[in-house]
Amino acid sequence: MGCLFHQDCYTRRQLRERLKREGIRHEMTMKIGVLSDTHLHGVTPSLRRILHEHLAGLDVLFHAGDVVSADVVRFLDQEVFYGVSGNMDPPEVREMLPPFRLLELDGWRIGLTHGGGGVADLEERVAGLFPDADVIVYGHSHIPANHVRSGVLFFNPGTATGYSREGRHTVGVLELGETVEGHIVEIGED
């Protein structure tokens, strides 16, 4: 068996498949913290608290746009971080983050974008960017979403620190394993 549990030998999916073939039951998931629409002009105590209380210890961090501050991007980029720019991001942030990206993590294809335009058909527009995705993470509406449509998980974490029409501030957690699950996490106010 040599290096069965050595991280450099197998991807998580390969390791899960080998364990399954050998009849060994082992739960292995990758957890991704998801932010969007923070609209912060700098790193604030509120952002630090949200990361510490709700997103600490996860494997990866996503930001689905409208970060607004390059300082926030640099702060988030201290971890394994993937972000995209949104319609409210200034040129400096747009130079740091693409408008969309397709990632493959733990064997799952994940589309990450901000979105734009009206809320009514937002999911149709973002779906058009990623016809082969298993999961589409987006922002823009400030409204949390977590549902499967046509075999694709559509996931919007809502807004952690920006304006909320619903008066809710939320972040998200995606769990990748044999299946993909999304969780919307309510956060308290400072």
Residue pairs with C-beta under 8 A, 6 or more apart in sequence:
2 9
3 9
4 10
4 15
4 18
5 15
10 18
11 106
11 107
12 28
12 30
12 106
12 107
13 106
13 107
15 28
16 26
16 28
16 177
16 178
19 25
19 26
27 177
28 177
29 175
29 176
29 177
30 59
30 60
30 105
30 106
30 175
30 176
30 177
31 58
31 59
31 60
31 173
31 174
31 175
31 176
32 58
32 59
32 60
32 61
32 62
32 105
32 173
32 174
32 175
32 176
33 51
33 54
33 55
33 58
33 60
33 61
33 62
33 171
33 172
33 173
34 61
34 62
34 63
34 64
34 137
34 155
34 157
34 171
34 172
34 173
34 174
35 50
35 55
35 61
35 62
35 63
35 64
35 76
35 157
35 160
35 171
35 172
36 63
36 64
36 65
36 66
36 86
36 114
36 138
36 139
36 140
36 156
36 157
36 158
36 159
36 160
37 64
37 65
37 66
37 86
37 139
37 140
37 142
37 158
37 159
37 160
37 162
38 47
38 63
38 66
38 67
38 68
38 72
38 159
38 160
38 161
38 162
39 66
39 68
39 88
39 159
39 161
39 162
39 163
40 47
40 67
40 68
40 69
40 72
40 161
41 68
41 69
42 69
42 71
42 72
43 69
43 71
43 72
43 75
44 161
45 190
46 161
46 190
47 72
47 75
47 160
47 161
49 190
50 160
50 161
50 171
50 187
53 187
54 171
54 185
54 187
55 61
55 171
55 173
58 173
59 80
60 79
60 80
60 81
60 82
60 105
61 76
61 79
61 80
61 81
61 82
62 81
62 82
62 83
62 112
62 137
62 174
63 73
63 76
63 81
63 82
63 83
63 84
63 97
64 83
64 84
64 86
64 112
64 113
64 114
64 137
64 138
64 139
64 140
64 156
64 157
65 83
65 84
65 85
65 86
65 87
65 89
65 97
65 99
65 113
65 114
65 115
65 139
65 140
66 86
66 87
66 88
66 89
66 114
66 139
66 140
66 162
67 73
67 76
67 83
67 85
67 86
67 89
67 93
67 97
68 88
68 89
68 90
68 93
69 93
70 90
70 92
70 93
70 96
73 83
73 93
73 96
73 97
76 83
77 83
82 101
82 103
82 112
83 96
83 97
83 112
84 97
84 98
84 99
84 100
84 101
84 112
84 113
84 114
85 93
85 94
85 96
85 97
85 98
85 99
85 114
86 114
86 115
86 116
86 139
86 140
87 114
87 116
87 140
89 97
99 113
99 114
100 111
100 112
100 113
100 114
100 129
100 130
101 111
101 112
101 113
102 109
102 110
102 111
102 112
102 130
102 133
103 109
103 110
103 111
103 112
104 110
105 176
106 176
106 177
107 176
108 134
108 135
108 176
108 180
109 130
109 132
109 133
109 134
109 135
110 133
110 134
110 135
110 136
110 137
110 174
111 126
111 129
111 130
111 133
111 135
111 136
111 137
112 137
112 138
113 126
113 129
113 130
113 136
113 137
113 138
114 138
114 139
114 140
115 122
115 125
115 126
115 138
115 139
115 140
115 141
116 125
116 140
117 125
119 140
119 141
119 143
122 138
122 140
122 141
123 136
123 138
123 145
123 149
123 154
126 136
126 138
126 154
127 136
127 152
127 154
129 136
130 136
133 152
134 151
134 152
134 153
134 180
135 152
135 153
135 155
135 174
135 180
135 182
136 152
136 153
136 154
136 155
137 155
137 156
137 157
137 172
137 174
138 154
138 155
138 156
139 156
139 157
139 159
140 156
141 156
142 158
142 159
142 162
142 163
142 164
142 165
143 156
143 158
143 165
143 166
144 156
144 157
144 158
144 168
144 170
144 172
144 184
145 154
145 155
145 156
146 153
146 154
146 155
146 156
146 172
146 182
146 183
146 184
147 153
147 154
148 154
153 180
153 182
155 172
155 174
155 182
156 172
157 170
157 171
157 172
157 184
158 164
158 168
158 169
158 170
158 171
158 172
158 184
159 169
159 170
160 169
160 170
160 171
160 187
161 169
168 186
169 186
169 187
169 189
170 184
170 185
170 186
170 187
171 184
171 185
171 187
172 182
172 183
172 184
172 185
173 182
173 183
173 185
174 180
174 181
174 182
174 183
175 181
175 182
175 183
